[in-house]
Each structure stands twice: as structure tokens, then as C-alpha cells.
Amino acid sequence: QVQLVESGGGLVQAGGSLGLSCAASGRTVSSYAMGWFRQAPGKEREFVASISWSGHRTYYSDSVKGRFTISRDNAKNNVHLQMNSLKSEDTAVYYCAASTNLSVRRAEYNYWGQGIQVTVSS
């Protein structure tokens, strides 16, 4: 089992920055690819970013590419999502997830955090 806990969400003005962290525990977390997804009210949960177990490969959705950066610190079992130039459409509940494969597909992620709210005011 892998347990994931997100932190760092909150309210920010459009154009501002916010960092999310995901603390992981349980099985050898450093061997998992990690991802961030988000779900806005009335919408499906969508892919945001993912990172390989080594941190050498990353994927981003087109909507956040160039604004968000995913990183990980395996020594601390932590994954970080730095969000810059935030827009109102980034408002959503953000979820951290773990997968045995580096993927953009929600179905490939086996473990999920509880989610954390990010609200961007315009």
C-alpha cells in the first residue's frame, strides 16, 4: 500500500504562484511514477503532470505546459507541483497519485491522495 497526502493548496490571485506537495509513505515509493490530476466542479478528473521514478522524465498537459513544474525528492518521499502564472481555469481539487508506469492516463494510477483545493480568483 502507498499512502499519499497533499498539502499547500489555498486561495491565490490570478497571475500568482502556488506550490503543492505530496508526502508519500508505504511501499517503496521511490520506485513509483507520480502524477498530479485535478477535478473542477462538474468536470471529469484530468491529467496535469507526471514524473518518472527517477525524475528524469516528465509529462504535462497542454493547458499547464510552461507554467507548472513537477519535481520529486525520493530521499524525502515527496513530490512537488510548482504552479506559476495561475489562471481562474486552474481552480480545482488537485490530486496526487502513484503508478507503476509513467502515464498520463488516470486508469493507470493505483494510489490516490484525498485531494486539496486550489482556488484562483480573477
C-alpha positions as CSV (number, residue, x, y, z in Angstrom):
1,Q,0.0,0.0,0.0
2,V,1.0,3.6,-0.7
3,Q,-0.4,6.5,1.3
4,L,-0.4,10.0,-0.3
5,V,-1.2,13.2,1.5
6,E,-1.4,16.6,-0.4
7,S,-0.6,19.9,1.2
8,G,-0.1,23.5,0.1
9,G,-3.4,24.4,-1.5
10,G,-5.4,27.5,-0.9
11,L,-6.6,30.8,-2.5
12,V,-4.4,32.8,-4.8
13,Q,-5.0,35.7,-7.2
14,A,-4.8,35.2,-11.0
15,G,-1.2,35.5,-12.1
16,G,0.2,34.3,-8.8
17,S,2.0,31.2,-7.8
18,L,1.3,28.3,-5.5
19,G,3.2,25.1,-4.7
20,L,1.6,21.8,-3.9
21,S,3.4,18.9,-2.1
22,C,2.6,15.3,-1.9
23,A,4.0,13.3,1.0
24,A,4.2,9.6,0.3
25,S,4.6,6.6,2.6
26,G,4.3,2.9,2.5
27,R,5.8,0.6,-0.1
28,T,9.0,1.6,-1.9
29,V,7.6,4.9,-3.1
30,S,10.7,5.9,-5.0
31,S,10.0,3.1,-7.5
32,Y,6.6,4.6,-8.5
33,A,5.9,7.2,-11.1
34,M,3.9,10.0,-9.6
35,G,1.3,12.2,-11.1
36,W,-0.9,15.2,-10.4
37,F,-4.5,15.3,-11.6
38,R,-7.3,17.9,-11.0
39,Q,-11.0,18.0,-11.0
40,A,-13.1,21.1,-11.4
41,P,-16.8,21.2,-10.3
42,G,-18.9,19.4,-12.9
43,K,-15.9,18.2,-14.8
44,E,-14.0,14.9,-15.1
45,R,-10.7,14.4,-13.3
46,E,-8.0,15.4,-15.7
47,F,-4.2,14.8,-16.1
48,V,-2.0,17.7,-15.1
49,A,1.6,16.4,-14.8
50,S,3.6,13.2,-14.2
51,I,7.2,12.3,-13.3
52,S,9.1,9.1,-13.6
53,W,10.5,7.3,-10.6
54,S,14.0,8.7,-11.4
55,G,12.7,12.2,-12.0
56,H,14.4,12.2,-15.4
57,R,11.1,12.2,-17.5
58,T,8.1,14.4,-17.1
59,Y,4.8,14.9,-19.0
60,Y,2.5,17.9,-18.8
61,S,-0.9,18.6,-20.1
62,D,-1.0,21.3,-22.8
63,S,-3.1,23.5,-20.5
64,V,-0.3,23.8,-17.9
65,K,2.9,23.3,-20.0
66,G,5.3,26.2,-19.4
67,R,3.5,27.3,-16.2
68,F,3.7,24.2,-13.9
69,T,6.7,22.2,-12.9
70,I,6.6,18.8,-11.3
71,S,9.6,17.5,-9.3
72,R,10.4,14.8,-6.8
73,D,12.7,14.2,-3.9
74,N,13.0,10.4,-3.4
75,A,15.1,10.8,-0.3
76,K,12.2,12.7,1.3
77,N,9.4,10.7,-0.4
78,N,7.9,13.9,-1.7
79,V,6.6,15.2,-5.0
80,H,6.1,18.9,-5.7
81,L,4.0,20.7,-8.2
82,Q,5.0,24.3,-8.6
83,M,2.2,26.3,-10.3
84,N,3.0,29.8,-11.8
85,S,1.0,32.3,-13.8
86,L,-2.2,30.8,-12.4
87,K,-5.5,31.3,-14.2
88,S,-9.0,31.1,-12.9
89,E,-9.5,27.9,-15.0
90,D,-6.8,26.3,-12.8
91,T,-9.3,26.3,-10.0
92,A,-9.9,22.6,-9.0
93,V,-9.3,20.0,-6.4
94,Y,-5.8,18.7,-7.1
95,Y,-4.9,15.0,-6.5
96,C,-1.5,13.3,-6.1
97,A,-1.3,9.8,-7.5
98,A,1.1,6.9,-7.8
99,S,1.6,4.4,-10.6
100,T,3.9,1.6,-11.5
101,N,4.1,3.1,-15.0
102,L,4.8,6.7,-16.1
103,S,1.5,7.6,-17.7
104,V,-1.0,10.4,-18.5
105,R,-4.0,8.0,-18.1
106,R,-5.9,8.2,-14.9
107,A,-6.7,4.5,-15.0
108,E,-3.1,3.6,-14.7
109,Y,-2.7,5.2,-11.3
110,N,-3.3,2.8,-8.4
111,Y,-3.0,5.0,-5.4
112,W,-4.6,8.4,-4.8
113,G,-4.5,11.2,-2.2
114,Q,-7.6,12.8,-0.7
115,G,-7.2,15.9,-2.8
116,I,-6.6,19.5,-2.0
117,Q,-8.5,22.6,-3.1
118,V,-6.8,25.3,-5.2
119,T,-8.8,28.4,-6.0
120,V,-7.6,31.1,-8.3
121,S,-9.5,34.4,-8.1
122,S,-9.7,36.6,-11.1
